[in-house]
Amino acid sequence: MDEQDEENRGELEHWLDKHNHKMELLRTVTSTLAALTGVFVFLKVFDFI
């Protein structure tokens, strides 16, 4: 990446690059929680629990 590209990137993009792994972890955790909640609702609707 050349110097001009660095200057054109905004503060938000730099912040997002810095915290990319944390955001991936948060996305994974929330997706897992949503999937588990869906399974729980499915089981309740069909009287398995």
C-alpha positions, 0 to 999 in steps of 0.5 A, spaced: 500 500 500 502 506 498 503 513 502 497 516 498 492 510 500 494 511 507 492 518 507 485 516 503 483 511 509 479 514 514 479 514 521 474 509 522 477 504 517 483 504 521 479 503 527 476 497 524 482 494 521 485 494 528 479 491 532 477 486 526 479 480 530 475 482 536 469 483 531 470 476 528 469 473 535 463 477 537 460 476 531 461 468 532 459 468 539 452 472 537 451 467 531 452 461 536 447 464 541 442 466 536 442 459 533 442 456 540 436 460 541 432 458 535 433 451 537 430 452 544 424 455 541 423 450 536 424 445 541 419 449 546 414 449 540 414 442 538 413 440 546 420 436 546 422 440 552 
